[in-house]
Every structure is written in structure tokens, then in C-alpha cells.
Amino acid sequence: MGKLFGTDGVRGVANSELTPELAYNLGKAGAYVLTKKEQKPVVLIARDTRISGDMLENSITAGILAMGGNVIKAGILPTPAVAYLVRHFKADAGVVISASHNPFEYNGIKFFNGEGFKLDDNIEDEIEDIILKNIDVNSHITGDKLGRCLDTGEDAMSIYANYLKSTVDIDLKGLKLVIDCANGAAYKVAEKVFSELGAKVIAIHNDPNGININEICGSTHPEKLQEMVVSNGADVGLAFDGDADRLIAVDELGRIVDGDKVMYICAKMMKANGQLPGDLVTATVMSNLGLHNALEKIGCKLELTQVGDRYVLESMLKTGCAIGGEQSGHIIFLNCSTTGDGILSALQLIKAVRDSGSKLSLLADEVTIYPQVLKNAKVKNENKVKYMSDPDIVDEIRKLEEAMAGEGRVLIRPSGTESMVRVMIEGKDIEQITKLAENLASLLTEKFG
């Protein structure tokens, strides 16, 4: 990856790092790259509720129009809505303006291709190269060669909502839900979906003002949701992040049901319904040992990837796996979507609860979450990967795992941005694993710092 695109698009403080000029250039460069395939590419754009969304949306739109591309403005919608709507409208690409779970002053721009997948690295690199080298791709076209904003005559939110409802065959009458919309992109569509399926919905943090997105709410701060579930006697609580591609659930007792537990519950349902090819589930190396053990008990296999939803998706596409995700609640149901979708994940979770005839708390308790301790070891940048072949470190890891008697594991991975190695130890005894992690981090610093 280069200097602009990170693992999830271009992101920064709006009007400082992510400026209107940069957004305009991203629009121009993106349209130029796409024009190689289509004479007049159509690009669908959606955004979350941040105050900077209007500025960036208009800037990137201007860049696309200046290159002769056409734009469909879909309005405020979740990131996964764009992944679906580019296919519905047969657009050549999609753009999401959002910084996900970050504070309101940040914003981001990410692209999807016409099939609803995030752009390949080589295409992002080509766009980035044009901008960083200040290549003038604008042929200063005039007249009827300029692009325009298209009116599709359709309500994008309703199209997306209907699609979501079509992914499950359930009636939610009699179900009481509390949903936390994080004052973000799901603030209208989430309540619409669950209400139209028959649930009684209590929505919180669904009054965005441009600056309150993710503010002590949503999937990263579900405390209020937990209180509301208990005080209202709700069956399930659902928390989304700012762009609604993640889900963190809350059971009827007010307890957190994280991404690992959601994946287990849904995978169990899918296996029972014959919808889990190879009985395979995909997760990252940071998935909890409890997920590993629970899946093994029901006869499922777990494929592990690097941290990041792009790596989860890459693996799923190779193996044909139908469900994969992360602890954070970013879960991909590949039979239904090309990316993580918080509302879709919630629908699948509720279907699993309904199919089981049980309560969410009982299903979640089938996964015993082990404590995790994370410690950082400061090392020289050139030494960040040397531990993998160092006999002393390899031997120490073996000893630690033997000491935990099969009820714990050690994970070491280099930081992608800092001169350090991250040590994660998982096990039943929090005091024991804290000491073990500290000792191993010290050893790494001593040898490679």
C-alpha cells in the first residue's frame, strides 16, 4: 500500500488531512482509471452523518464529473449498502465517505468496484500514483462530454432495506429490540428494517447532528444499550458503528455478545441448515480461544488469517467459506454480501435465536471467552520479524503454552506502524497470563530492542 490508501481507504482529519482538494483529485483519478474500461463510468456515492460529509461528497463528485463520469448520490447509508447498490444500479464503482468508528472530525473515502468488492491494491496504487505524482489527467473536456448527477427515480434506502429483509425468512412479531445506531449511517434504515419485519423497536442514538457520531455510543460504547435492554425487558440489543458495517449484540441479561460469539451462533445455525460449506469458519489470529473450542465441539473447522477484514474476505473467496469475521463485529456472510454488514449480521443472529427456540444468553454461553492480555515489546524496526526464527523465543513460547496445559495460547505479531512487537497471551488465569506476557515482552525487548 502507498501513502494515501490504508487498509480501508483514505482516512484523516477532514479539511486538514482529508481536504476537498484531495477528494476532488481522488474523484478525478478514480474516474480516469475507470474510464479505461467504460467511456462514461457511473459512480454511486453514499456517506455517513459527519458534518464534513457534504463537503467531501461534493468535492469528489466534482472530480468525477470533470472527467466525464456520472454520479448517483445515494445519500446517508451504511457502507455495505454501497456494496449492494452498485450491483443493483449496474454502476461501475461505488464510493463511501465515512471514517467508520472514528470520532466525527475524521472522515474517509473508500472505493468499491462494480461487483461490490473493495478495490484491488493495484487499482488503488494506480489512483494513488496519479495523485502523488501530480499527473494532470484532466483533459479539460467541455460540452456534452462532462458528467452529470443522475436521478434514478428510486429510493436507495428502500432498495437496500428490501434487500436486507430478503436475506432472512422470519417474522419478528413479539420480539422487542433495542438498537443503538451510533448517530451514524444506520439511523434511519436499521429501525425501518426491523420494524417492517414486525419487531417492536426502541431506537437510541438515532438523532445525528453531524458531530455526535460514535460519541459514547454504538458498537465501541454499548454501555447505554446494555442498560436499555435490561430496563425495557428487551430480548436483544444491537449496536452498530458509524458506517454500520459492524455489529455488537447484547443479550436479554444485558451482557455483551461480541463478534466471536455472533459468528459461533450463526455458524451453528448454518451448519444445521446445510449452509456451511466444509463446516468451515474464517476468523483472524486475534479470535478468542473460546471460539476455537466451541466450533470444534460442533464439528467445525476454523481458518485463521491476518488481522483485517480484507484478509478474512481474501481467504473466504479462496476456500469457499460462507462466514468469517472479527471480534470487533465485522462479519461477512458471503452468500448474502461482499462485505461486513451490521444490520445483515443482526438479522442472521436473530434468525439463529428464533430457529433455536432458546434465548440469546444461553446460545452465547456456549462460547467461553478466555481473558486476553496484550503487551508491547519495543524492538528495533529491522528486528520486528526476527523473533520468528529465534530459537530462544520459539522455545519460550513452547514452554508458556505447556505451562497453560492446552488452555491458553501465545500470539506474537509485529506492529505495522511502530517499532514494536505485540505479545498476546490468552488463558484462564488472568494473573498468570499477565505475568507471562510481561516476561515474554521483556525478553523480546532485551534481545531485539
Residue pairs with C-beta under 8 A, 6 or more apart in sequence:
1 7
1 121
1 124
1 125
2 124
2 125
2 128
2 129
2 132
3 128
3 132
4 10
4 22
4 128
4 131
4 132
5 124
5 125
5 127
5 128
7 308
7 310
8 100
8 108
8 110
8 118
8 309
8 310
9 96
9 108
9 109
9 110
9 111
9 118
10 18
10 22
10 26
10 108
10 109
10 110
11 18
11 99
11 102
11 106
11 107
11 108
11 109
12 18
12 106
12 107
12 108
13 105
13 106
14 50
14 52
14 55
14 56
14 105
14 106
14 107
15 52
15 55
18 52
18 56
18 106
18 107
18 108
18 109
20 55
20 56
20 58
20 59
21 59
22 131
23 55
23 56
23 59
23 60
23 63
23 109
24 59
24 60
24 62
24 63
24 66
25 63
25 130
25 131
26 60
26 63
26 109
26 127
26 131
27 59
27 60
27 61
27 62
27 63
27 64
27 65
27 66
27 67
28 63
28 64
28 66
28 67
28 137
28 138
29 63
29 127
29 128
29 130
29 131
29 137
30 43
30 60
30 63
30 64
30 93
30 95
30 111
30 127
31 41
31 43
31 63
31 64
31 66
31 67
31 68
31 69
31 147
32 67
32 130
32 137
33 123
33 126
33 127
33 130
34 41
34 43
34 69
34 92
34 93
35 41
35 67
35 68
35 69
37 92
38 92
39 68
40 68
40 69
40 70
40 147
41 64
41 69
41 70
41 92
41 93
42 69
42 70
42 71
42 72
42 89
42 90
42 91
42 92
42 93
42 150
43 64
43 69
43 70
43 71
43 72
43 91
43 92
43 93
43 94
43 95
44 71
44 72
44 74
44 82
44 85
44 86
44 89
44 91
44 93
44 94
44 95
45 57
45 60
45 61
45 71
45 72
45 73
45 74
45 82
45 94
45 95
45 96
45 97
46 73
46 74
46 75
46 76
46 77
46 78
46 79
46 81
46 82
46 85
46 94
46 95
46 96
46 97
46 156
46 185
47 53
47 56
47 57
47 75
47 76
47 77
47 96
47 97
47 98
47 185
48 76
48 97
48 98
48 99
48 184
48 185
48 213
48 242
48 243
49 76
49 183
49 184
49 185
49 187
49 208
49 210
49 213
49 242
50 97
50 98
50 99
50 104
50 106
50 107
50 210
50 211
50 213
50 242
51 104
51 210
51 211
52 105
52 107
53 76
53 97
53 98
53 107
56 97
56 107
56 109
57 73
57 97
60 95
60 97
60 109
61 71
61 73
61 149
64 70
64 71
64 147
65 71
65 146
65 147
65 148
65 149
66 138
66 141
66 146
66 147
67 137
67 138
67 141
67 147
68 141
68 145
68 146
68 147
69 147
70 147
70 148
70 149
70 150
71 147
71 148
71 149
71 150
72 89
72 91
72 149
72 150
72 152
72 156
73 149
74 81
74 82
74 85
74 156
74 157
75 156
75 157
76 185
76 187
76 188
77 85
77 156
77 157
77 160
77 185
77 189
78 160
78 185
78 186
78 189
78 240
78 243
78 244
78 245
78 341
78 342
78 343
79 96
79 98
79 100
79 110
79 185
79 243
79 244
79 245
79 339
80 244
80 245
80 337
80 339
80 340
80 341
80 342
80 343
80 344
81 156
81 157
81 160
81 185
81 189
82 94
82 95
82 96
82 112
82 116
83 94
83 112
83 116
83 117
83 337
83 338
83 339
83 341
84 116
84 160
84 163
84 337
85 91
85 94
85 156
85 159
85 160
86 92
86 93
86 94
86 112
86 113
86 114
86 115
86 116
87 114
87 115
87 116
88 159
88 163
89 152
90 114
91 114
92 113
92 114
93 111
93 112
93 113
93 114
93 119
94 111
94 112
94 113
94 116
95 109
95 110
95 111
95 112
96 108
96 109
96 110
96 112
96 243
97 107
97 108
97 109
98 107
98 108
98 110
98 185
98 242
98 243
99 106
99 107
99 108
99 242
99 243
100 108
100 241
100 242
100 243
100 245
100 246
101 182
101 214
101 218
101 219
101 220
101 241
101 242
101 246
102 108
102 214
102 242
103 213
103 214
103 215
104 210
104 211
104 212
104 213
104 214
104 215
110 118
111 118
111 119
111 123
111 124
111 127
112 118
112 119
112 339
113 119
113 120
113 123
115 338
116 337
116 338
116 339
117 313
117 338
117 339
118 310
118 313
118 339
119 127
129 135
130 137
157 188
157 189
157 192
160 189
161 189
161 192
161 193
161 196
164 189
164 193
164 341
164 343
164 344
164 347
165 193
165 196
165 197
165 347
167 333
167 336
167 344
167 347
167 348
168 197
168 347
168 348
168 350
168 351
170 197
170 347
170 350
170 351
170 354
171 197
171 198
172 194
172 197
172 198
172 199
172 350
173 198
173 199
174 198
175 198
175 199
175 200
175 235
175 236
175 350
176 199
176 200
176 202
176 232
176 233
176 234
176 235
177 194
177 199
177 200
177 201
177 202
177 234
177 235
177 236
177 237
177 238
178 201
178 202
178 203
178 204
178 225
178 228
178 229
178 232
178 234
178 236
178 237
178 238
178 250
179 186
179 190
179 191
179 194
179 201
179 202
179 203
179 204
179 206
179 237
179 238
179 239
179 240
180 204
180 205
180 217
180 218
180 219
180 222
180 224
180 225
180 237
180 238
180 239
180 240
181 187
181 190
181 191
181 203
181 204
181 205
181 206
181 218
181 240
181 244
182 205
182 213
182 214
182 217
182 218
182 219
182 239
182 240
182 241
182 242
182 244
183 205
183 206
183 207
183 208
183 209
183 212
183 213
183 214
183 215
183 217
183 218
183 242
184 208
184 213
184 214
184 218
184 240
184 241
184 242
184 243
184 244
185 242
185 243
185 244
186 240
186 244
186 342
186 343
187 203
187 205
187 206
187 207
187 208
188 206
189 244
189 343
190 203
190 206
190 238
190 240
190 244
190 343
191 201
191 203
191 206
193 343
193 347
194 201
194 346
195 201
202 228
202 232
202 234
204 217
204 224
204 225
204 228
205 212
205 217
205 218
205 224
213 242
214 220
214 221
214 241
214 242
216 223
216 224
217 224
217 239
218 239
218 240
218 241
218 242
219 239
219 240
219 241
219 246
219 247
219 248
219 328
219 329
219 342
220 241
222 237
222 239
222 248
222 250
222 256
225 237
225 238
225 239
225 250
226 237
226 250
226 254
226 255
226 256
227 254
228 234
228 237
229 236
229 237
229 250
229 251
229 252
229 254
230 253
230 254
233 252
234 252
235 252
235 353
235 359
235 360
236 249
236 250
236 251
236 252
236 349
236 350
236 353
236 360
237 249
237 250
237 251
237 254
238 247
238 249
238 250
238 342
238 346
239 247
239 248
239 249
239 250
240 246
240 247
240 342
240 343
241 329
241 342
244 341
244 342
244 343
245 330
245 339
245 340
245 341
245 342
246 259
246 328
246 329
246 330
246 340
246 342
247 259
247 262
247 329
247 331
247 342
247 343
247 345
247 346
247 349
248 256
248 257
248 258
248 259
248 328
248 329
249 256
249 257
249 261
249 262
249 346
249 349
249 360
250 256
250 257
251 257
251 359
251 360
251 361
251 364
252 359
252 360
252 361
253 361
255 361
255 364
257 265
257 349
257 360
257 364
258 327
258 328
258 329
258 369
259 325
259 326
259 327
259 328
259 329
259 330
259 331
260 283
260 287
260 288
260 290
260 291
260 327
260 367
260 369
261 291
261 364
261 367
261 369
262 325
262 329
262 331
262 345
262 349
263 281
263 283
263 291
263 323
263 324
263 325
263 331
264 291
264 294
264 295
264 366
264 367
265 349
265 352
265 353
265 360
265 363
265 364
265 366
266 323
266 331
266 333
266 345
266 348
266 349
266 352
267 276
267 281
267 295
267 298
267 300
267 323
268 298
268 352
268 363
268 366
269 348
269 351
269 352
269 355
269 356
270 276
270 322
270 323
271 279
271 298
271 299
271 300
272 355
273 355
275 322
275 335
276 300
276 322
276 323
277 320
277 321
277 322
278 301
278 319
278 320
278 321
279 299
279 300
279 301
280 300
280 301
280 302
280 303
280 319
280 320
280 321
280 322
281 295
281 300
281 301
281 302
281 303
281 321
281 323
281 324
282 302
282 303
282 304
282 305
282 312
282 315
282 316
282 319
282 321
282 323
282 324
282 325
283 291
283 302
283 303
283 304
283 305
283 312
283 324
283 325
283 326
284 304
284 305
284 306
284 307
284 308
284 311
284 312
284 326
284 327
285 304
285 305
285 306
285 307
285 411
285 413
286 307
286 326
286 327
286 411
286 424
287 302
287 304
287 326
287 327
288 327
288 367
288 369
288 370
288 372
288 426
289 370
289 407
289 408
289 409
289 426
289 427
290 367
290 368
290 369
290 370
291 302
291 367
292 302
293 368
294 366
294 367
294 368
295 301
295 302
296 302
303 315
303 319
303 321
303 324
305 311
305 312
305 314
305 315
305 324
307 326
307 413
309 325
309 326
309 330
309 332
309 339
309 340
312 324
312 325
312 326
312 330
312 332
313 324
313 332
313 334
313 338
313 339
315 321
315 324
316 322
316 324
316 332
316 334
317 334
321 334
322 333
322 334
322 335
323 331
323 332
323 333
323 334
324 331
324 332
324 334
325 331
325 332
325 340
329 342
329 345
330 340
331 340
331 345
332 338
332 339
332 340
333 341
333 344
333 345
333 348
336 344
337 344
349 360
352 363
353 359
353 360
353 363
356 363
370 407
370 408
370 426
370 427
370 428
371 426
371 427
371 428
371 429
371 430
371 433
372 424
372 425
372 426
372 433
373 424
373 425
373 426
373 430
373 433
373 434
373 437
374 422
374 423
374 424
374 437
375 422
375 423
375 437
375 438
375 440
375 441
376 415
376 420
376 421
376 422
376 423
376 441
377 420
377 421
377 422
377 423
377 440
377 441
377 442
377 444
377 445
377 448
377 449
378 419
378 420
378 445
378 449
379 419
379 420
379 421
379 444
379 445
379 448
379 449
380 419
380 448
380 449
381 419
383 448
383 449
384 414
384 415
384 419
384 420
384 421
384 448
385 414
386 448
387 393
387 412
387 421
387 444
387 447
387 448
390 447
392 443
392 447
393 412
393 443
393 444
393 447
396 440
396 443
397 410
397 412
397 440
400 408
400 410
400 425
400 436
400 440
401 408
401 409
401 410
403 432
403 436
404 427
404 428
404 432
404 433
407 427
407 428
408 425
408 426
408 427
408 428
408 433
409 425
409 426
409 427
410 423
410 424
410 425
410 426
410 436
410 440
411 423
411 424
411 425
411 426
412 421
412 422
412 423
412 424
412 440
412 444
413 421
413 422
413 424
414 420
414 421
414 422
415 421
415 422
421 441
421 444
421 448
423 437
423 440
423 441
423 444
424 437
425 433
425 436
425 437
425 440
426 433
427 433
427 436
